[in-house]
Amino acid sequence: MIRFDNVSKVYKRGARPALDGVDIEIEKDEFVFLVGASGSGKSTFLRLTLREERPTSGRIHVLGRNLSQVSSWKVPHLRREMGFVFQDFRLLENKTVLENVALASQVIGKPRHYILSAVPEALDLVDLSGKENRRPHELSGGEQQRVAIARAMVNRPKLLLADEPTGNLDPSTSVGIMRLFDRINRQGTTVVMATHDDEIVDQMRKRVIELKAGRVVRDQARGVYGSDR
Ligand SMILES: Nc1ncnc2c1ncn2[C@@H]1O[C@H](COP(=O)(O)OP(=O)(O)OP(=O)(O)O)[C@@H](O)[C@H]1O
């Protein structure tokens, strides 16, 4: 699903690499936590996977494609097969819940009949049926993140990437959001999540990849947040 072969990324000539000789393979249906101190390279890994950035050296395969061979005009096509969830939700404030989710399908030209079934299905997945006509400011933080997850899932991606999705949420809300990611994963979507949420990582016992100064220092099945536990 994702393969990094000896990938390095240097943003500015002379700066230390944000990723430094990274080899990672993530299989279909896995749930992977990316952990590590601030600046260790987690977001860079996600941005390279999305092809928002290109590596300085090394090879990246995502969804069976070598990213260096995907021409720029085909990048949007590739991204349609991936969902992305951010820490700060990034919803459109002047649109309703339903419109926020539907828009993600409309902009890529999905037919009306698809949208009419996929949007309610996505809202049902995140347990927001009944709140279709609310606007983001009428929802709690956890509900807003659920809308963002519905938006990421509405085109039925094979891969869901998330950068600190619980970073703005309180602990009990975060648990609910993590259960949702777990359910999405069990239904067949590969999940890769960068997080600082140690309690949740310890509870969920999924694969943990730890980065330190751009290098993989730990790759553990059913792992915990900190290597010293
Ligand atoms: N666009 C950029 N231009 C220059 N340097 C960058 C850029 N993005 C990230 N960096 C640098 O690359 C390194 C890795 O950053 P990255 O954002 O990948 O870390 P992170 O582990 O996601 O951190 P955080 O947990 O704070 O989000 C850092 O030293 C950062 O300053």
The ligand as a Tripos MOL2 file, in Angstrom:
@<TRIPOS>MOLECULE
LIG
   31    33     1     0     0
SMALL
NO_CHARGES

@<TRIPOS>ATOM
      1 N1          8.1330   23.2520    4.3260 N.pl3     1 LIG1
      2 C1          9.2540   23.1350    5.0550 C.ar      1 LIG1
      3 N2         10.3460   23.8610    4.7800 N.ar      1 LIG1
      4 C2         11.4730   23.7260    5.5020 C.ar      1 LIG1
      5 N3         11.6200   22.8680    6.5310 N.ar      1 LIG1
      6 C3         10.5490   22.1170    6.8590 C.ar      1 LIG1
      7 C4          9.3100   22.2040    6.1550 C.ar      1 LIG1
      8 N4          8.4330   21.3290    6.7060 N.ar      1 LIG1
      9 C5          9.0900   20.7280    7.7190 C.ar      1 LIG1
     10 N5         10.3490   21.2000    7.8290 N.ar      1 LIG1
     11 C6         11.3770   20.7270    8.7810 C.3       1 LIG1
     12 O1         11.5080   19.3330    8.6450 O.3       1 LIG1
     13 C7         11.6260   18.6930    9.9090 C.3       1 LIG1
     14 C8         10.5180   17.6690   10.1150 C.3       1 LIG1
     15 O2          9.2610   18.3450   10.2000 O.3       1 LIG1
     16 P1          7.8500   17.6050   10.2570 P.3       1 LIG1
     17 O3          6.8020   18.6660   10.1470 O.co2     1 LIG1
     18 O4          7.8320   16.5130    9.2580 O.co2     1 LIG1
     19 O5          7.8820   16.9960   11.7250 O.3       1 LIG1
     20 P2          6.7120   16.3870   12.6370 P.3       1 LIG1
     21 O6          7.2770   15.1560   13.2500 O.co2     1 LIG1
     22 O7          5.4770   16.2460   11.8220 O.co2     1 LIG1
     23 O8          6.5090   17.4940   13.7470 O.3       1 LIG1
     24 P3          5.1670   17.8960   14.5930 P.3       1 LIG1
     25 O9          4.9330   16.7660   15.5360 O.co2     1 LIG1
     26 O10         5.5800   19.1520   15.2750 O.co2     1 LIG1
     27 O11         4.0700   18.0880   13.5910 O.co2     1 LIG1
     28 C9         11.6370   19.8150   10.9500 C.3       1 LIG1
     29 O12        12.9810   20.1370   11.2420 O.3       1 LIG1
     30 C10        10.9530   20.9600   10.2140 C.3       1 LIG1
     31 O13        11.4180   22.2060   10.6950 O.3       1 LIG1
@<TRIPOS>BOND
     1     1     2 1
     2     2     3 ar
     3     2     7 ar
     4     3     4 ar
     5     4     5 ar
     6     5     6 ar
     7     6     7 ar
     8     6    10 ar
     9     7     8 ar
    10     8     9 ar
    11     9    10 ar
    12    10    11 1
    13    11    12 1
    14    11    30 1
    15    12    13 1
    16    13    14 1
    17    13    28 1
    18    14    15 1
    19    15    16 1
    20    16    17 2
    21    16    18 1
    22    16    19 1
    23    19    20 1
    24    20    21 2
    25    20    22 1
    26    20    23 1
    27    23    24 1
    28    24    25 2
    29    24    26 1
    30    24    27 1
    31    28    29 1
    32    28    30 1
    33    30    31 1
@<TRIPOS>SUBSTRUCTURE
     1 LIG1         1 GROUP 0 **** ****
